[in-house]
Amino acid sequence: MNQPDRAQFERLLHAYELGTLSPAQEEEFELLLLEYPEFFAEVEKLETATHLMRNDPEIREHLAEVMETLREDEQLSAGSPSAQPLWKRLWFAYAAAAAVILLLVLVDWRLEFHPSSEVIAAENRVAVMYFTDLTDPQAEQQWGEIATHLIITDLSESKYMQVVSEQRIEDILASSGDETRRKVDREKALEVARASDARWLVMGEILLAQPTFAIASQLIDVPSGELTASLEVYGQPGQDIFSLVDELSTKIKTGLSLPAIAREEVDASVADVTTHSPDAYRYFLAGKSLYDKFYYADAWDKLQLAVKLDSTFAIAYFYLHRLSDPEALPHALHYMGRASQRDQVSIRMGEAVSRGDYRRAIAELERAIQRFPDYKEFYLQLGTYYRVLGNYERSIHYYKTAIAMDRLYKNAYNGLAYAYDYAGQDTLALRTVDDLVAVAPDEANSWDSKGDIYAAQGRIAGAMAAYQKALTIKPDFYASTFSWGLLQLRQDNDTLAAKIFQSQADQRNIFARHWLRTLEALVLQVRGEYRAALEMLEQAIHVDSTEAVMAGFPRYPSEMRQKLLAQARIYNELGDRESTVGAAQKVLELLGPEAGNLRNRGFYLSVVQLLAANGDAVPSRRQIDNWRDQDGTQLKIDELNRHLTGVMAFVAGDWAAAIANLSDALQKWFDVYSVCLLAQAYLETGEPHRAIEWLEQALLNRAREHRSKICFYQPKIYFLLGKAYHEAGDTAQAQAYFERFLKVWEHADAGFKAVEQARAYLAQMTLKQ
Amino acid sequence: MIDQAAKNLNALFRLAAHGDQRAEHELFVNLGARFRVFVKRRLWAQDDWEDVVQDALATVSLKYKEVEPVERFTGWAYQVLKNKLMNYIQSKSRRGEIVVRMPEYADPMALDDTEQAVKRQLLKCLKQIWQVNVRYARILNLHYQGYSTAEVCRRLALRSEVYYSVLARARNKLRQCLEQGGVGT
């Protein structure tokens, strides 16, 4: 038998595999497999897999699940079939038809049918591949990157085209194992275009770069793979890349078969919707890429450089706003007209969020995903904002949608893990965070998130290991350092916690340094060294403020509020009413209109509790009532009021009212300060067991947003538990908690009654023994 | 030394027929591998494959030295297998047992370590293909679920003349993925 050539064999192999050969052909082929070992090796490669696909129940179940998902998608897009009987459906149809005929007869219409812009856009879906810079193989100047992003931005401005997002292209290439999108040949590019359901493919090269640019591009019809047009643009000496991209985009649009109405669209210059500075754009792209990896300090640096070069660069300001630059959002809003339509959605959404209007942000995004259906970041944001509103079902839905678009979308896995955690779905939270680590094992944030999820579920050792892993990947990833340190504080390892915090002393990021100072002062507070803590806080406030001004920020950066709140707490414990109220009111001044922001409500509660405890609750009540009208949501407002009422009742010595209000408020909104007051009220009414229940619950609370506050009050909880167990007659537990309290407060300031009482109780118990 | 190139069955047969025991061992290992592939395509139950394969190999081992000329070995061995298959199917049919059929609900397959590894990789690749090209994923799924050509074409709105080329491309994608550990574009 003669050996067939490779191409012949491939054809036969496919047919054999598909079972489409006749018996005689199959026999002949199998004889080939016996004769030629290299042919058999080809069959063997897929033999096991094929057999599994035909017979393994698990694989077949997966195939069936996939089919079910695809069927659901088809049904969703096609609309659910009507359940009405046929005659009813037809009746309506007849009636509608009659109405239309009547209209046509009675009214002189000249009916013109235009397909909507959305329909045209969907039919003209374009995938733009990375433009290779032939002048710079190492891509040091990144002209290819810049040109690609600008072309995508420019074409996306048209309502009559849909442009596959850069992210989608990268995701498809990444999932196919292609690490770089810079070396994609035409075959690969067509595969990517088909995978993204594009009708057209645009590829190209930078032929010349500064001082004179020249770009060549190919417009390819994806279904046929045929080249439709070769386009070249040559710039004049000194002409920038932005205007060249404008010319190229115009040629590309001409090459597509857009209807006449699309050609009447106003075509803004791409520089007018991004920046006129190539260097600024270069920094912006770098900053955005770092931001996506959660390397905020590095992203900050790049974005700052971008806006230094172009002080009207709206979208760069928006990203700085995301990095907590307090001045950035006003700039982004002011220059919003200089952003692309997609970026304007982001800026408007950011503005709504900054005012705490998450519902408006969500409405903006849900409109935007109609126009930009594969911009996965919008789905991510929807997941985040629904989570803030406490609508975990919708939050999870959108995160999962984002993941369905990109199975490697680490930000979505990150958000989904937290959403599951907040929704109390612990197993799914763990599984999702493990998926995150699997997807991005070399990124510090993955491990940091794992640490958070583990910590929230009380898996302390696992949490610490995860935080440490994050720090081996990126030693200046301060979020992990601070989380790890706070976990140590919760374990009463204050010395170790202090060392851990100190490891970030050389932190470049200004906000991280502010946070570090707050935490260093917290260590002293936990030890009961209140005087030293107040001094440190005072100094830190001054240093933060000076540093902020020198860096061009407002004098009182956001972390300042935490320091002032810490001062208010200390003064409250010291019984210094005037200083407590002074510090707390200063915090409210700094909060300003942001006090009403949903995200700040926990912080706001901490402040107004202290005011209420010192007889200054009335203004807070008025403010809370204002919010009820403003944001139209009852979210946490009733609970806020209950907490405050409980605190005021406690201060007035009305134990029953304190117990009723605080226990009710705590069912819906856990707060450690309220727990301490509630426990004390129960001790006053001779119900130590109830006090124990709530205090033990507080010790077990691992919620991320309560971390610092619980650290502060933890020694007090130990003391109160000591008292409660003593009153309940459980000497052993009482002793244990008093000892724990005195150990943590070994070097506390002199004169604390709690210390004297604890020692007295212990002495008493020792005598009895 | 028997290298890869000499795993040509006829070459092994020649050596084995002259008393080379190592060659004889290699011959039956390689022949058995091929027989299993052929039999798996035709029979469902794992136990049945081995019965047929072992039966065929037993006959080959008893009689192979009588085969002349040497070029007829592979043809002859294949005929032995065909006869064994036919006998087996006929005997099962007489007893009313279903031999060649796709199971609706099969027991979990007993897989060795290599097959488990392939299975893991296969699941991974199927998911990746779904991500990269839904059309390919659908055609693979429908084909291996046992749908007819006509039904697959109807569901995917494909013309029958392009069905095989699309399926072949999808299958190629799966093969690349299994070989390279990821979906190639």
Interface residues (C-beta under 8 A of the other chain):
Chain A: H14 A15 E17 L18 G19 T20 E27 E30 L31 L33 L34 E35 Y36 P37 F40 V43 E44 K45 L46 E47 T48 A49 T50 H51 L52 M53 R54 N55 D56 P57 E58 I59 R60 H62 L63 A64 V66 M67 L70 I172 L173 S175 S176 G177 D178 E187 K188 E191 V192 R194 A195 D406 R407
Chain B: Q4 A5 K7 N8 L9 N10 N30 L31 A33 R34 V37 F38 K40 R41 W44 T74 G75 A77 Y78 K82 M102 P103 Y105 A106 D107 P108 M109 L111 T114 E115 V118 K119 Q121 L122 L123 L126 K127 Q128 W130 Q131 V132 N133 V134 R135 A137 R138 L140 N141 L142 H143 Y144 Q145 G146 Y164 L167 A168 R171 N172 L174 R175 L178 E179 Q180 G181 G182 V183 G184 T185
